[in-house]
Amino acid sequence: MDFIQKFAGGVSMPYKGVVKGNVVILEKGAKIADGMQVVVIPEKDMEREIDFDDDPFLNVDDWLPFPPEDTPRDLAHQHNHYLYGIEKK
């Protein structure tokens, strides 16, 4: 799956074109309705590799606070018990 498919969720057809005078000239045969809003992503940005080491959400240990010491070890599995008092499974 290429960048456009990931970005658009595979929903829409990607079009290519060239910018001339701040206007996008689409490649031959491409048609988009007048007035339709579009997102333009420069081709050089589509080729950029994602730096997973720089993504803060992939380095959870760097920003996630430690849980309190009295946190039950089965909290994830028995969360209904701890939240609502439902009998443990």
Phi, psi and omega in degrees: 000127182274177186301317182296318179296320178295315184294315184271359181069021179070013186274322189243157178281127176281144177239149175247155178192186180229141178272128176224117180062038179066021176238136179273120176263112183286154178297159184304133178092346180278132180228131174230137182299141176302138178086352180290133177283140181226162173247127180251123179241118179303139184302326180297330179285334180288335183272351182293135177281143177283132179266093183294332179291338182266357182277114183296334181286342177269353178244059185302324182298339181281336185232344181281127180291153177289144178288156176302154184294336181268015178292127179298141182291337181258023184303314182297316183285325185248032185300327178296325177296313184284330179276317190241358180077014178291145181303139179297147179276000000 
